[in-house]
Amino acid sequence: MTLLTIDSLTKQFKGLRAIEEVSFTVEPQSITSIVGPNGAGKSTLFNMISGYLKPTAGKILFDGRDITGSAPYRVCRQGIARAFQISKPFPELSVRENVLVAASFGRLGVRDPMATTTQAIDICHLTPWANQPAGSLSIGNLRRLELARAIAARPILLLADEPCAGLNEKETRELTDVLSKIREAEVTVLLVEHDIKAVRRVSDRVIVIEAGRKIADGAAADVFADQTVIDAYLGTTAS
Amino acid sequence: MRGFHKPVPATVWALAALLLAGAVVLPFVASPFHLRLAQQILLFGGLAVAWNLLGGFTTYWSFGHAAFFGLGAFAAGLLGQQLGAEFSVAARLIIGLAFAVAISLVAAVAVALPVLRLRGIYFAIAMLAFAQILGEVSKTFDLFQGAMGFPLPLLKFPGLEKVQLFYFLFLLFCLVSVAVFVLVKRSRLGVGLTCIGQDEDTAAMLGVPTERYKLVAFVLSAMLTAAGGVLYVYGLGFMTSETVFRIDISLNLILFSMVGGIGTVAGPLIGATIMILLTQVVLGDLLDLHMMLTGAVLIAMVILAPKGLLGLFRRAWSRRRLAETVEATP
């Protein structure tokens, strides 16, 4: 059974059609990556799934339920968490409290906030900074805090928006390791990412979007060998 | 809430008990002049604590809480006129309080639905306008008798002077405000509101029901403010639009919170004490200087101590502790 179904989703901003009739599905316990040039509509797509934007047309089904146009907190309660591209911590709360908020709210159901928090901080290698105010963290740590908070919300589906942007190779590797660990914990991941190396390493499936339309969808090796994708996004150097 | 709040330390309990004991003894030893000052500190301190229920946690700063203060006063006053002679003054006051709280609940929900969608300064201005509109309405329509005003019956209690009696009512009001605030702050609601104050979008993304939490805080704050308005006009014995729909009341609640420390329970009380003593005792003979001084204090606080005196104190305390740890490390 598919976990997430995006059915001919369209978003119109005044004169601009940011997303046009995009459809795809996400299978449970997989890592699916969405790639595409800047302005292709990836963030708009995420904003619609997480409830920040209402689609102009189309449907979003999650776990068999229609969540099209639900408020963000409801989407989160159903089991979709999101890690922002630009980290948005609660700056005056400590790292631990930031994660604890997600663990205390987040998805509905049985909770053990303290244990979830400790575990999420541990998975994301944040233990040494746990008691520092989140506002004092470095970029790499902030990025991992963003992930720690998202997984502490106990999601079924994690939306990760460019978690590797601005990180060096070592940090990127650490982060993709975290993503793999998250999948081992039976969380499905939908990833938006520019780092093609990272995408190749972790993805079960890759979807390419360009100018609001889906132009390719399949296994990473096939998609990156596709001539349309090379022309539209990768350029000739990637082959 | 677990993980966010430690149990209240014994020293704080002891201090609170001591203050309360002092507050109970005060009306039997202080002069009527000092007692009136204490009345104001308790009433407006309690109102500032109530204002903090929304404004202390989040950036939703209401610049028009006088709206609920006046609404409550008018609701109770006008209903009192309709009650027959068989109702005692105490019964009128209690029924009036219940009615004022109920009316302000309805009004707060009705106002919040459009207004709480506005953020920051837009919310502040919308609330300011709301208070002005209510003030004008109460003056313009004869039904409300706001332009001429009307008297309220004199409440009596055997063995207590009027000034003592209202002192105790204001004390009770202040205690209720403090209790509500502390309970909210230490609950899930308080944690959610704190997150909304830090980053509303992120809070929603993590599953905090932001719209509902803001609404609950706003409504609780409005209900307490309305109750304060009722007690205030019963204490005066006479009311007009000008006595309750006063912008300086709205602004003072913010000022007291900022001086003492926004988002804390002690802050607004400390702020109210300092500002009321400063303007009424130190500058008692220089009425013209009140507003100027109030403005100067506000500017100074915003620049030098945005988290109020409590924030200043806390920062100094953590610096000292840090210095001690550094010295202790070999």
Interface residues (C-beta under 8 A of the other chain):
Chain A: S50 Y52 A71 P72 Y73 C76 R77 A81 R82 F84 K88 P89 F90 P91 E92 L93 R96 E97 L100 V101 A102 S104 F105 G106 R107 P113 M114 T117 R149 A153
Chain B: M1 R2 G3 F4 R188 V191 G192 T194 C195 Q198 D199 D201 T202 A203 A204 M205 L206 G207 V208 P209 T210 E211
